[in-house]
Amino acid sequence: MSARMIEQPWQRWAIRFALFVALAILCIPGLWVVLTAFRPNVEIMARPPVWIPQHPTLDNFRRIFGLLPAEQQGLPVADYFRNSLVISVTSTIIAILVGMMGGYAFARFRFRGKKAMFLGFMLSRTVPGIALSLPLFIVWSRLGLIDTKIGMIVIYLAINIPFTIWLTDGFFRQIPVDLSDAAQIDGCTRWQAFWKIEFPLARSGLASAAIFAFLTSWNEYALAAQITRTTNAKTMPVGLMDFTAQFTVDWAGMSAMAVLIIIPALILTFIVQKHLIAGLTFGGVKG
């Protein structure tokens, strides 16, 4: 037995400790934002900084919703949240439906230009979104899609569909074709074989593709900041800039709204956690 195959207990604990330290460092900024959301302004501006809130409060959340009579009018956070939810959910559902069909076609069928088309989808992912902001703004302004939910949905579809096609293609390649052939021999149509045999097996992979597509749409800022202007289509990440003024930044309000942005993503991740892990494992190796 080679020395590399012999793993000492201290090596396992060293690896775990190193991973714990790395994850703790990565989590510190997010933890700081969450704690700041529950701090009064006195503690936020304190020097040296106060790590643990001494007087936790929900006033920061009440203030951004305009629920403190003594404070200034709150921001239209409910409108921002509704816009983000409509845009993210709609773009995710359409991207998954189109990506599932595209991934299945690339995995199961042979047609002319298949490799070139697939490569083209992948190359479209290499272009930074911010590099497209000016061309998109010009085209969208001529089409009347500036500051509209439909305009943002189309943009996120263009971003998410190539990724979901690539991801679902890997999942369907892991499912043996013999299962579908056997179902069709037993009397199923191709659609019935897909829906009853292949779709349940690829469901975990589709869940992981859906969570990635949703988070991309939910957290995207650069393009949304260029295309949206008012509460008609402005999303939560863009709404964070409402807390900045010429010389000051409302850190308390910004942190409270950041927590509101984080919560739906965490809830969705925990709901599909089982399918997400299974999907990432299932599609990890492409045939």
C-alpha positions as CSV (number, residue, x, y, z in Angstrom):
1,M,0.0,0.0,0.0
2,S,1.4,3.4,-1.0
3,A,2.1,6.1,1.5
4,R,-0.5,8.4,-0.3
5,M,-3.3,5.9,0.5
6,I,-2.5,6.0,4.3
7,E,-4.3,8.9,5.8
8,Q,-3.5,9.8,9.3
9,P,-6.1,11.1,11.7
10,W,-4.2,14.4,12.3
11,Q,-4.3,15.0,8.5
12,R,-8.1,14.7,8.4
13,W,-8.4,17.1,11.3
14,A,-5.9,19.5,9.7
15,I,-7.9,19.6,6.5
16,R,-11.1,20.2,8.4
17,F,-9.6,23.0,10.4
18,A,-8.2,24.6,7.3
19,L,-11.6,24.4,5.6
20,F,-13.3,25.8,8.8
21,V,-10.9,28.8,8.8
22,A,-11.4,29.5,5.1
23,L,-15.2,29.3,5.4
24,A,-15.1,31.6,8.5
25,I,-13.1,34.2,6.6
26,L,-15.5,34.1,3.7
27,C,-18.5,34.4,6.0
28,I,-17.2,37.4,8.0
29,P,-18.4,40.1,5.6
30,G,-21.9,38.6,5.4
31,L,-22.1,38.2,9.1
32,W,-21.0,41.8,9.6
33,V,-23.8,43.0,7.3
34,V,-26.4,40.9,9.2
35,L,-25.2,42.2,12.5
36,T,-25.2,45.8,11.2
37,A,-28.8,45.5,10.2
38,F,-29.7,45.1,13.9
39,R,-27.4,47.8,15.3
40,P,-28.4,51.4,16.1
41,N,-26.5,54.1,14.3
42,V,-24.4,54.8,17.5
43,E,-22.9,51.3,17.4
44,I,-22.5,51.4,13.6
45,M,-20.4,54.6,13.8
46,A,-18.5,53.6,17.0
47,R,-14.7,53.5,17.0
48,P,-13.4,51.0,17.7
49,P,-16.1,48.9,16.0
50,V,-18.6,47.0,18.1
51,W,-18.7,43.4,16.9
52,I,-21.7,42.1,18.9
53,P,-24.7,44.5,19.0
54,Q,-25.2,45.8,22.5
55,H,-28.7,47.1,21.9
56,P,-30.2,45.0,19.1
57,T,-33.1,46.8,17.3
58,L,-35.5,46.3,14.4
59,D,-35.8,50.0,13.8
60,N,-33.6,49.8,10.7
61,F,-36.2,47.5,9.1
62,R,-39.1,49.6,10.2
63,R,-37.5,52.7,8.9
64,I,-36.9,51.4,5.4
65,F,-40.6,50.5,5.2
66,G,-41.7,53.9,6.6
67,L,-43.1,52.4,9.8
68,L,-41.4,54.9,12.2
69,P,-43.6,58.0,12.3
70,A,-40.7,60.2,13.6
71,E,-38.5,59.2,10.7
72,Q,-38.5,60.3,7.0
73,Q,-40.6,58.5,4.5
74,G,-39.5,55.0,3.8
75,L,-38.3,53.5,0.5
76,P,-40.6,51.5,-1.8
77,V,-39.0,48.3,-0.7
78,A,-42.2,46.3,-1.3
79,D,-42.2,47.4,-4.9
80,Y,-38.5,46.5,-5.3
81,F,-39.2,43.1,-3.7
82,R,-42.2,42.5,-6.0
83,N,-40.2,43.4,-9.1
84,S,-37.3,41.2,-8.1
85,L,-39.6,38.3,-7.4
86,V,-41.6,38.6,-10.7
87,I,-38.4,39.1,-12.8
88,S,-36.4,36.3,-11.1
89,V,-39.2,33.7,-11.0
90,T,-40.4,34.3,-14.5
91,S,-36.9,34.3,-16.0
92,T,-36.0,31.1,-14.1
93,I,-39.1,29.2,-15.1
94,I,-38.7,30.0,-18.8
95,A,-34.9,29.4,-18.7
96,I,-35.5,26.0,-17.1
97,L,-38.1,25.0,-19.7
98,V,-36.0,26.1,-22.6
99,G,-32.8,24.9,-21.1
100,M,-34.3,21.5,-20.4
101,M,-35.5,21.1,-24.0
102,G,-32.2,22.3,-25.3
103,G,-30.1,20.2,-23.0
104,Y,-32.2,17.1,-23.9
105,A,-31.8,17.8,-27.6
106,F,-28.0,18.2,-27.3
107,A,-27.8,15.0,-25.2
108,R,-30.1,12.8,-27.2
109,F,-30.1,13.9,-30.9
110,R,-27.6,14.2,-33.7
111,F,-28.0,17.1,-36.0
112,R,-25.9,19.2,-38.3
113,G,-24.0,22.0,-36.5
114,K,-24.6,20.5,-33.1
115,K,-21.0,21.1,-31.8
116,A,-20.7,24.6,-33.3
117,M,-24.1,25.6,-31.8
118,F,-23.2,24.2,-28.4
119,L,-19.8,26.0,-28.5
120,G,-21.6,29.2,-29.5
121,F,-23.8,28.9,-26.4
122,M,-20.8,28.5,-24.2
123,L,-18.9,31.4,-25.8
124,S,-21.8,33.6,-25.0
125,R,-21.2,33.0,-21.3
126,T,-17.6,34.4,-21.7
127,V,-18.8,37.9,-22.4
128,P,-19.0,40.0,-19.2
129,G,-22.5,41.4,-18.6
130,I,-21.3,44.9,-18.0
131,A,-19.7,44.9,-21.5
132,L,-23.2,44.6,-23.0
133,S,-24.7,47.4,-20.9
134,L,-24.3,50.1,-23.5
135,P,-25.4,48.1,-26.6
136,L,-28.4,46.8,-24.6
137,F,-29.3,50.2,-23.4
138,I,-29.3,51.5,-27.0
139,V,-31.3,48.6,-28.4
140,W,-33.8,48.5,-25.5
141,S,-34.4,52.3,-25.7
142,R,-35.4,51.9,-29.4
143,L,-37.6,49.0,-28.5
144,G,-39.3,50.8,-25.6
145,L,-38.1,48.2,-23.1
146,I,-36.2,50.5,-20.8
147,D,-37.5,50.4,-17.2
148,T,-39.8,47.4,-17.9
149,K,-40.0,44.0,-16.3
150,I,-40.2,42.3,-19.7
151,G,-36.9,44.0,-20.7
152,M,-35.2,42.6,-17.6
153,I,-36.7,39.2,-18.1
154,V,-35.4,38.9,-21.7
155,I,-31.9,40.0,-20.5
156,Y,-31.8,37.3,-17.8
157,L,-33.1,34.7,-20.2
158,A,-30.2,35.5,-22.5
159,I,-27.8,35.0,-19.5
160,N,-29.4,31.9,-18.0
161,I,-30.5,29.8,-21.0
162,P,-27.0,28.9,-22.2
163,F,-25.9,28.0,-18.7
164,T,-29.0,25.8,-18.1
165,I,-28.6,24.1,-21.5
166,W,-25.0,23.2,-20.6
167,L,-26.0,22.0,-17.1
168,T,-29.0,19.9,-18.2
169,D,-27.1,18.5,-21.1
170,G,-24.6,17.0,-18.6
171,F,-27.5,15.6,-16.5
172,F,-29.3,13.9,-19.4
173,R,-26.0,12.4,-20.7
174,Q,-25.7,10.5,-17.3
175,I,-29.1,8.8,-17.9
176,P,-28.8,5.7,-20.0
177,V,-30.6,5.9,-23.3
178,D,-31.6,2.2,-22.8
179,L,-34.2,3.3,-20.2
180,S,-36.0,5.5,-22.7
181,D,-35.8,2.8,-25.4
182,A,-37.2,0.2,-23.1
183,A,-40.1,2.4,-22.2
184,Q,-40.9,3.1,-25.8
185,I,-40.7,-0.7,-26.6
186,D,-43.3,-1.2,-23.8
187,G,-45.7,1.2,-25.5
188,C,-44.7,4.7,-24.3
189,T,-44.3,7.6,-26.7
190,R,-41.1,9.5,-26.7
191,W,-42.8,12.2,-24.6
192,Q,-44.2,9.7,-22.1
193,A,-40.8,8.1,-21.8
194,F,-39.2,11.4,-21.1
195,W,-41.8,12.5,-18.6
196,K,-42.1,9.2,-16.7
197,I,-38.6,7.9,-16.9
198,E,-36.0,10.6,-17.8
199,F,-37.5,13.6,-16.2
200,P,-37.7,12.1,-12.6
201,L,-34.1,11.0,-12.9
202,A,-32.9,14.4,-14.0
203,R,-35.2,16.3,-11.5
204,S,-32.3,16.9,-9.0
205,G,-30.1,18.3,-11.8
206,L,-32.9,20.6,-12.9
207,A,-33.4,21.8,-9.4
208,S,-29.7,22.8,-9.2
209,A,-30.0,24.6,-12.5
210,A,-33.1,26.4,-11.3
211,I,-31.4,27.7,-8.1
212,F,-28.4,28.9,-10.0
213,A,-30.6,30.7,-12.6
214,F,-32.7,32.2,-9.8
215,L,-29.7,33.5,-7.9
216,T,-28.2,35.0,-11.0
217,S,-31.4,37.0,-11.7
218,W,-32.0,37.8,-8.1
219,N,-28.5,39.2,-7.3
220,E,-27.6,40.8,-10.6
221,Y,-26.9,44.5,-10.3
222,A,-24.8,45.9,-13.2
223,L,-27.3,45.5,-16.0
224,A,-30.4,46.2,-13.9
225,A,-28.8,49.5,-12.7
226,Q,-28.5,50.6,-16.4
227,I,-31.9,49.4,-17.6
228,T,-34.2,50.2,-14.7
229,R,-35.1,53.7,-13.5
230,T,-38.2,53.8,-11.4
231,T,-40.3,51.5,-9.1
232,N,-41.9,50.1,-12.3
233,A,-38.9,47.7,-12.7
234,K,-36.2,48.5,-10.2
235,T,-35.0,45.5,-8.4
236,M,-33.7,45.0,-4.8
237,P,-29.9,45.2,-5.6
238,V,-30.4,48.4,-7.5
239,G,-32.6,49.7,-4.6
240,L,-29.6,49.5,-2.3
241,M,-28.2,52.6,-4.1
242,D,-31.1,54.6,-2.7
243,F,-29.3,54.6,0.6
244,T,-26.3,56.6,-0.7
245,A,-26.2,60.3,-0.9
246,Q,-23.5,62.8,-2.1
247,F,-21.6,62.8,1.2
248,T,-23.2,60.1,3.4
249,V,-24.2,56.5,3.3
250,D,-27.1,55.0,5.3
251,W,-25.3,51.9,6.4
252,A,-28.1,50.8,8.7
253,G,-30.8,51.0,6.0
254,M,-28.5,49.4,3.4
255,S,-27.6,46.5,5.7
256,A,-31.3,45.9,6.5
257,M,-32.2,45.8,2.9
258,A,-29.3,43.5,2.2
259,V,-30.7,41.1,4.7
260,L,-34.0,41.2,3.0
261,I,-32.2,40.3,-0.3
262,I,-30.4,37.4,1.4
263,I,-33.4,35.8,3.1
264,P,-35.3,34.5,0.0
265,A,-32.1,33.1,-1.5
266,L,-31.4,31.2,1.8
267,I,-35.0,29.9,2.1
268,L,-35.0,28.6,-1.5
269,T,-31.5,27.0,-1.1
270,F,-32.6,25.2,2.1
271,I,-35.9,24.0,0.4
272,V,-34.0,22.5,-2.5
273,Q,-30.9,21.6,-0.6
274,K,-31.4,17.9,-1.0
275,H,-32.0,18.1,-4.7
276,L,-29.2,20.6,-5.2
277,I,-26.5,18.4,-3.6
278,A,-27.8,15.3,-5.5
279,G,-27.9,17.3,-8.8
280,L,-24.4,18.6,-8.5
281,T,-23.1,15.1,-7.7
282,F,-25.1,13.5,-10.4
283,G,-24.0,15.9,-13.1
284,G,-20.4,16.1,-12.0
285,V,-19.0,13.8,-14.7
286,K,-20.0,14.2,-18.3
287,G,-19.9,11.4,-20.7
